[in-house]
């Protein structure tokens, strides 16, 4: 197998592994609160929302140290161990216990930081400036397939059920645990890249992948990785991209949590409002897969770089926000368990609601594929710290959005995303133009990125 074929093989295995793990984890997250409210065991007092708050809080803090962990154990083993913790979290629901639920939430927060830092490093070392756009799109399309398969499974498995029995719960979560473990095992198929650097030349990617001769060397590399994270945090490019990353955290919370809640709260949708939540998740996944696939395939022929894709993303999201504003009652995010009978500026339409789900997924794929691409391009020699900062900012903003979503009406949540999204697009354009200028100075073709 040629070196290029080996790299593409690694990217596909990386994407498929994440697809399996997040098919299990995202499905678990979507149904966790529903399962908890149906538990007959009075000894269990956990909350799915509290669990998510713990996960995002620990995830944010752990991103500061995750480059050091990856530097010590390597990206492949980091992803394997993280995958095991994801599987353990899902397995807790087979026989829930409050202490195990919250303890697993803490561990998965740490595991998520390590997993995503290692993923960014693996994506970078298996790409170059000619393939980073394609590889980012391929990985994103495979990863977001998890939204489609997970929601489709629950849609059919629990269709028409008003109560989730103990047998139903155990069957689903045993299946999800096995699916997560399959994804974890697939990480072992990723092949190590040969060192192509000249003698004496080093970069952080090769340091992370290389073998260490002693515990002291590992500690030195771990400290160096932490210092690089702190140093990179204050560079002009990272500070500008942090605004774009902040927007992805806000809209991630909206489409993965708030929007489904809005749909489920609209009583005018009749008896279908709960099943529409699953259908909404499926169409978000379709938008993510379509966007990742198209932008991956077109990256080689794109003569204008990443900016047009990001522009498409913000336009698509602004259209979605406009339609949601007109279609959804303003109190839908904070409605009581009985739902809301209010009407916005039009009679709530199921078709418009599901179409907006597709637009939210498509726009999200525009931003995330291009952020992965530009980070891998700009920080090919410092990929682990760069991707750790990316996930740190994203998870902090997601946690903030989860907090204010409990109190803000729909119009204010949409306004926040519009403002941050506008400035995030401008800052991304600025970094991309500077990257294009640097590429031109090196005599490279701008279309290659």
Secondary structure, 3 states (H helix, E strand, C coil): CCHHHHHHHHHHHHHHHHHHHHHHHHHHHHHHHHHHHCCCCCCCCCCHHHHHHHHHHHHHHHHHHHHHHHHHHCHHHHHHHHHHHHHHHHHHHHHCCHHHHHHHHHHHHHHHHHHHHHHHHHHHHCCCCCCHHHHHHHHHHHHHHHHHHHHHHHHHHCCCCCCCCHHHHHHHHHHHHHHHHHHHHHHHHCCCCCCCCCCCCCCHHHHHHCCCCCHHHHHHHHHHHHHHHHHHHCCHHHHHHHHHHHHHHHHHHHHHHHHHHHHHHEHHHHHHHHHHHHHHHHHHHHHHHHHHHHHHHHCCCCCCCCHHHHHHHHHHHHHHHHHHHHHCCCCHHHCCCCCECCCCCCCCCHHHHHHHHHHHHHHHHHHHHHHHHHHHHHCCCCHHHHHHHHHHHHHHHHHHHHHHCCCCCHHHHHHHHHHHHHHHHHHHHHHHHHHHHHHHHCCCCHHHC
